[in-house]
Amino acid sequence: MKKVLMIIGGIVLGIAVLFVVIFAITSATSNKLVCKSDEGNITIMYNDKTITGYTANGISYDMDGQKKVAEQIGIDSYITQFRQWFSTNTTGSCE
């Protein structure tokens, strides 16, 4: 029984480490748009072509839907429009 728990613990730890490594690589190789407001904060990570990830606190974000929009209109246009939307619809701004 103890052996099984050790194996399961090792697998869970391995998955957690893998997730951290993937997130760190994505964060390090992406540009970031950091937006802060009283309603919540969001950081959108992106490269030259598309959105690669995000972190949000107090704000919901449909990454799949927004990724499609960014691919259709171009990432530069998307970032510009998101900055304007955030400033208009919250008490904060983006850096």
Short mmCIF file of the C-alpha atoms (twelve columns), coordinates in Angstrom:
data_MODEL
# 
_entry.id   MODEL 
# 
loop_
_atom_site.group_PDB 
_atom_site.id 
_atom_site.type_symbol 
_atom_site.label_atom_id 
_atom_site.label_alt_id 
_atom_site.label_comp_id 
_atom_site.label_asym_id 
_atom_site.label_seq_id 
_atom_site.Cartn_x 
_atom_site.Cartn_y 
_atom_site.Cartn_z 
_atom_site.pdbx_PDB_model_num 
ATOM 1  C CA . MET A 1  0.000   0.000  0.000   1 
ATOM 2  C CA . LYS A 2  2.815   2.384  0.880   1 
ATOM 3  C CA . LYS A 3  4.502   1.669  -2.443  1 
ATOM 4  C CA . VAL A 4  1.336   2.576  -4.371  1 
ATOM 5  C CA . LEU A 5  1.007   5.876  -2.500  1 
ATOM 6  C CA . MET A 6  4.649   6.698  -3.243  1 
ATOM 7  C CA . ILE A 7  4.114   5.998  -6.950  1 
ATOM 8  C CA . ILE A 8  0.956   8.140  -7.059  1 
ATOM 9  C CA . GLY A 9  2.730   10.929 -5.161  1 
ATOM 10 C CA . GLY A 10 5.621   10.799 -7.618  1 
ATOM 11 C CA . ILE A 11 3.274   11.032 -10.586 1 
ATOM 12 C CA . VAL A 12 1.400   14.002 -9.079  1 
ATOM 13 C CA . LEU A 13 4.670   15.766 -8.268  1 
ATOM 14 C CA . GLY A 14 5.954   15.110 -11.798 1 
ATOM 15 C CA . ILE A 15 2.822   16.603 -13.352 1 
ATOM 16 C CA . ALA A 16 3.080   19.681 -11.109 1 
ATOM 17 C CA . VAL A 17 6.742   20.220 -12.035 1 
ATOM 18 C CA . LEU A 18 5.945   19.804 -15.745 1 
ATOM 19 C CA . PHE A 19 3.156   22.395 -15.490 1 
ATOM 20 C CA . VAL A 20 5.478   24.890 -13.760 1 
ATOM 21 C CA . VAL A 21 8.192   24.381 -16.395 1 
ATOM 22 C CA . ILE A 22 5.758   24.856 -19.306 1 
ATOM 23 C CA . PHE A 23 4.270   27.973 -17.683 1 
ATOM 24 C CA . ALA A 24 7.740   29.408 -17.002 1 
ATOM 25 C CA . ILE A 25 8.857   28.855 -20.606 1 
ATOM 26 C CA . THR A 26 5.660   30.407 -21.964 1 
ATOM 27 C CA . SER A 27 6.020   33.399 -19.652 1 
ATOM 28 C CA . ALA A 28 9.684   33.936 -20.461 1 
ATOM 29 C CA . THR A 29 9.284   33.813 -24.250 1 
ATOM 30 C CA . SER A 30 6.153   35.951 -24.550 1 
ATOM 31 C CA . ASN A 31 5.412   39.656 -24.558 1 
ATOM 32 C CA . LYS A 32 3.075   40.750 -21.783 1 
ATOM 33 C CA . LEU A 33 0.204   43.201 -21.591 1 
ATOM 34 C CA . VAL A 34 -0.410  43.950 -17.901 1 
ATOM 35 C CA . CYS A 35 -3.762  45.541 -17.062 1 
ATOM 36 C CA . LYS A 36 -4.742  46.568 -13.518 1 
ATOM 37 C CA . SER A 37 -7.972  47.982 -12.126 1 
ATOM 38 C CA . ASP A 38 -10.143 47.994 -9.008  1 
ATOM 39 C CA . GLU A 39 -12.388 45.393 -10.676 1 
ATOM 40 C CA . GLY A 40 -9.523  42.965 -11.281 1 
ATOM 41 C CA . ASN A 41 -6.213  42.420 -12.998 1 
ATOM 42 C CA . ILE A 42 -5.219  40.544 -16.133 1 
ATOM 43 C CA . THR A 43 -1.910  39.801 -17.803 1 
ATOM 44 C CA . ILE A 44 -2.097  38.622 -21.410 1 
ATOM 45 C CA . MET A 45 0.972   36.858 -22.792 1 
ATOM 46 C CA . TYR A 46 1.452   36.886 -26.556 1 
ATOM 47 C CA . ASN A 47 4.001   36.446 -29.321 1 
ATOM 48 C CA . ASP A 48 4.150   37.861 -32.859 1 
ATOM 49 C CA . LYS A 49 1.205   35.764 -34.034 1 
ATOM 50 C CA . THR A 50 -1.185  34.907 -31.217 1 
ATOM 51 C CA . ILE A 51 -2.070  34.868 -27.524 1 
ATOM 52 C CA . THR A 52 -0.001  32.288 -25.645 1 
ATOM 53 C CA . GLY A 53 -1.525  32.535 -22.178 1 
ATOM 54 C CA . TYR A 54 -3.002  34.733 -19.492 1 
ATOM 55 C CA . THR A 55 -3.426  35.154 -15.763 1 
ATOM 56 C CA . ALA A 56 -6.456  36.908 -14.330 1 
ATOM 57 C CA . ASN A 57 -7.725  37.888 -10.919 1 
ATOM 58 C CA . GLY A 58 -11.306 39.120 -10.601 1 
ATOM 59 C CA . ILE A 59 -11.827 39.225 -14.369 1 
ATOM 60 C CA . SER A 60 -13.018 36.396 -16.604 1 
ATOM 61 C CA . TYR A 61 -11.343 35.865 -19.970 1 
ATOM 62 C CA . ASP A 62 -12.329 33.479 -22.778 1 
ATOM 63 C CA . MET A 63 -8.884  32.621 -24.089 1 
ATOM 64 C CA . ASP A 64 -10.122 30.369 -26.899 1 
ATOM 65 C CA . GLY A 65 -12.517 32.998 -28.225 1 
ATOM 66 C CA . GLN A 66 -10.071 35.868 -27.811 1 
ATOM 67 C CA . LYS A 67 -7.278  33.859 -29.436 1 
ATOM 68 C CA . LYS A 68 -9.455  33.438 -32.541 1 
ATOM 69 C CA . VAL A 69 -10.147 37.180 -32.632 1 
ATOM 70 C CA . ALA A 70 -6.422  37.952 -32.286 1 
ATOM 71 C CA . GLU A 71 -5.591  35.589 -35.150 1 
ATOM 72 C CA . GLN A 72 -8.267  37.162 -37.368 1 
ATOM 73 C CA . ILE A 73 -7.385  40.828 -36.822 1 
ATOM 74 C CA . GLY A 74 -3.692  40.473 -35.992 1 
ATOM 75 C CA . ILE A 75 -2.063  40.549 -32.587 1 
ATOM 76 C CA . ASP A 76 -1.062  44.232 -32.758 1 
ATOM 77 C CA . SER A 77 -4.643  45.310 -33.501 1 
ATOM 78 C CA . TYR A 78 -5.952  42.983 -30.803 1 
ATOM 79 C CA . ILE A 79 -3.610  44.418 -28.153 1 
ATOM 80 C CA . THR A 80 -4.548  47.988 -29.131 1 
ATOM 81 C CA . GLN A 81 -8.279  47.189 -28.995 1 
ATOM 82 C CA . PHE A 82 -7.955  45.328 -25.681 1 
ATOM 83 C CA . ARG A 83 -6.123  48.298 -24.110 1 
ATOM 84 C CA . GLN A 84 -8.913  50.627 -25.246 1 
ATOM 85 C CA . TRP A 85 -11.633 48.238 -24.059 1 
ATOM 86 C CA . PHE A 86 -9.995  47.817 -20.650 1 
ATOM 87 C CA . SER A 87 -9.581  51.573 -20.141 1 
ATOM 88 C CA . THR A 88 -13.176 52.248 -21.204 1 
ATOM 89 C CA . ASN A 89 -14.838 49.458 -19.201 1 
ATOM 90 C CA . THR A 90 -12.812 49.451 -15.966 1 
ATOM 91 C CA . THR A 91 -11.266 51.972 -13.604 1 
ATOM 92 C CA . GLY A 92 -7.766  50.899 -14.641 1 
ATOM 93 C CA . SER A 93 -5.351  50.847 -17.523 1 
ATOM 94 C CA . CYS A 94 -2.773  48.654 -19.239 1 
ATOM 95 C CA . GLU A 95 0.993   48.964 -19.329 1 
# 
